[in-house]
Amino acid sequence: MSYVRIKRSLIILLALVLILYAGSSFLCRGEDEKQIALTFDDGPHYKYTEEILDILKKYDVKATFFTVGTNAERYPELIKREISEGHEVANHTYSHKHMADLSEAEFEAEIREWEDAVNGCFEYTSNLFRPPEGILTQDEAQIVTENGYETVLWTVDTRDWAHNKVESIVETVVSGARDGGIVLFHDFVSGSSPTPEALDIIIPRLKEMGYELVTVSELK
């Protein structure tokens, strides 16, 4: 394992400890049901989100989109489509800044401004929050809870944001599939995205393995 991957894993582990220590509401996986939740961060993206939605519709699968407020304002038609097709739209902050660079007031503003951008415009509410990069301080975790959110991380990181090969992403998800798992994808990736092609392979594979693909809120 590379130094970068080790460092990222340690950061995520530290975030988990802080969240749990703070007594905040937190979800990393479901219980014992043979279910998996597919989640997509950072969108919507004018091209890739639409492709992903087409694939989800093709296989009659619902997913959870952790959206960025600025992107939601830029592509409102895609947020409308996500909602109308039965997907879950959740809070991934307004502008996806590095949480470590923010004061507590600025962090809370990121949560509230997302609500203005999404809840206010689409009459849609969510109680799910995913911090950028999966990183929260103890105080930030408490702010999330005080604002009525449940923090959601993941059990499988596809690293699609790093432009991993399609075959590698498929293997990561299939080999990492567990009951109650939460898979992290991104529907907003700079440059060329491997996610739609990989997703078109992954969904039928998981179904063949007997998994029901659900939203995060539907995990039992």
DAMO-V208932 format. One line per field, one symbol per residue. ss: DSSP state (a for helix, b for strand, c for the rest). phi: phi as a letter, one per 40 degrees, with the letter a starting at -180 (. if undefined). psi: psi as a letter, one per 40 degrees, with the letter a starting at -180 (. if undefined). A space follows every 10 residues. Layout:
ss->???
phi->???
psi->???
This chain:
ss->ccaaaaaaaa aaaaaaaaaa accccbbccc ccccbbbbbb bccccccaaa aaaaaaaacc cccbbbbcaa aaaacaaaaa aaaacccbbb bcccccccaa accaaaaaaa aaaaaaaaaa aacccccbbc caaacccaaa aaaaaacccb bbcccbbcca aacccaaaaa aaaaaacccc bbbbbbcccc ccccaaaaaa aaaaaaaacc cbbbcaaacc
phi->.cdccccccc cccccccccc ccgccabbac bbccbbbcbb bgccbdbccc cccccccdbf bbbbbcccdc ccccbccccd cdcccgcbbb cbgcbfcccc cbcccccccc ccccdccbcc cbfbbabbbb cdggbacdcc dccdcccgbb cbbabbbcfc ccgccdcccc cccccccadg cbbcbbcbbc gcbccdcccc ccdccccccg cccbcdccdb
psi->hidddddddd dddddddddd defihihdia beigihhhih ieaihddddd ddddddddef hiihhgihdd ddddgddddd ddddeeihhi hfidefihde eiiddddddd dddddddddd defhiiehhh ihefhiiddd ddddddeeih hhbidhhefd defiiddddd dddddehihe ihhhihehhi ahhedddddd ddddddddee ihhiiddeh.
